[in-house]
Structures are given as C-alpha cells and as structure tokens.
C-alpha cells in the first residue's frame, strides 16, 4: 500500500468513526417516538378516578402530537410526580404519564411504556400540559 493510500485510510477512519458514534448516540433523540393509541385510562394522582372518553381522547391527541424531543430511555427519579395518568393502549399495552410541576421553570413529563419501567422525559410549559391535566388533576404548584 502506498503512503497516500494509508493517509487516505487514516483520514477516513478519523472522520467516519466519530461521525458514526455521534449518529448512534443522537439518533434515538432525534427520531419520532410512536406512542400507541390510548383508548382508556385513569387518573391515579393527585386523586384516583377513571377518565371520561373525552379526556382520554384529549390525552391521546396530545401524545400523538408530541412525538419528538423526548430524552433517552432509562431515566429514573425518586421524586413523586404531582399528576399520574395510567393509560391503556388499543392492544392493552400500558402508557403511564407522570408530571412533575415546578414554580419557576417548565414542568417535566415522563412517559413509561411498562409499569415501573424507565422514563423518557421532556419539559413543557404549563400551558401545553392542560390536556394532560383533567379536572381534579391541577395541583397547586
């Protein structure tokens, strides 16, 4: 192998290896996360009650319109959420939505696709979370 070919091979490796690593790390954060369509659910915090059909539809619409910018899977927290919605998909799969409310910053929404599983989290201003806070689920900050 000639010197020029070796330099070209080293250059290619120096460029392609970091690009590949960056791609595989950021791709899960960039592509849309498809939520199952939810068909039923209940509010389990701050009060416990079943959601009406209209409330379930609002939650489903909110989920389907917020498919990007979720953090990586695997986030855990020890803090108790202020609002918890336990939804059920069309095939019976759980979708648990937890909301942590803060006074001077955006609220945090965590979604689990298995009970007790890892969260994927995202921050939203309070105004964007109204569909996820049915009657009786709007605790004081």
N, C-alpha and C positions, 0 to 999 in steps of 0.2 A: 504494500500500500504506500502510495506516495505521501509526502508531507502535507500537501494541500488537501488530500482526501482525509487524512487524520484530523487536520484542523477543522475541516467542514463537519466531520462526525462529532468532534468535541463541541463545536458551536451548536450543532443541532441538539445535542444532549443537554447543554446548558440552557437552551431556550425551551425545549419541549418538556423536560422534567418538571420545572417549576410551573409552567402553564398547566400541565396535567394535574398537578397537586392542587393548584388553586381551583381548577374546574371541578374536581371531585369534592372539594370542601364547600364551594359556594353553590353548586347546582341544587342540592336539596333546599337551600334557602330561596332560590330564585323561581323554581317552577311552581305552578299552582298545585295546591293540596286539595284534592277532590274529597269533599265531605259526602257521606251517604245522606240521602234524602231522609229527613226525620219525619215520622208520622205520628208520634205520641211522645208525651213527656210529663215530667212532674218537677215542680219547684221543691227543692229539699232544704234550702236555706235562703233567707232568714226564717221563713215559715214553710210548712210542708203542706202541699196541695197539688192536685192534678192540674195540668194546663188545659185550657179550652182549645178547641180546634183552631180558632183564630190566632191564639197566642203561639201555638205550635207552628202554624203557617208563617207567622212573623219571624220566629226563630230560624226556621228553615230558609226563608228568603235571606235573612241576614247571613247565615252560614254560606249559602251559595254565592253571595256577592262579596265575601271576604275570604278568598282562597289563596291569596299571596301574602308575602311578608311575614309568615309565621316562623318563629325560631326553630332551631333544630330539635328533633325529638330527643327526649331524655332529661328534660329539665324537671327538677323536683323542688318542692318547697315545704317548709314546716309550718308556714302561716296558714291559718284557717281562712278560706275565702268568705267574703260577705254575701255573695249570691252563688248558688249552685243549681244548675238545671241538668237534670238527668233525662236525656232524650233517648229515644229508641228509633233506629232506622227501619226501613221497609223490610229488611231481611232479619230483623231482630238484633242487629249489632248496636252496642251502646255508644252514645256520644255524650260525654259529660263535659259541660261548660261551666267553668268556675271563674268568678270575677272578684278581683281584689281592688278595693276602692281606696284612693288616696286624695288628700285635700288639695295639695298644690302641684300635682302632676297628673299625667294621664293614668287612667285605670288600666290594670293588667287583666287580660283574658287568657285563660289556659284551657286548652281542649285536650281531652283524653279519649282515645278510641277503645279503651279497656278499663274496667273498674280497677282502680289502684295502679293503673299504668302510668307511664311517663307523660308529661305535659309537652305540648308545643304552645308557646306563649307569644303574645303580641300586645302592644299598648294602643289604646284608643282613647280619644277624648270622651267625656261623659255623654255628650250629645249623640255620638254614634252608637251608644250602647242602649238606647231606650228600648229597642225591640227585644233586647235580651233581659229586660227588667220588667216583667209583667206586674200587674197590680199586687201590692204587698211585698215586692222584691226590691224596693228602692230604699235601702237603709240610709240613715244619716251618715254622712262622711265623718 
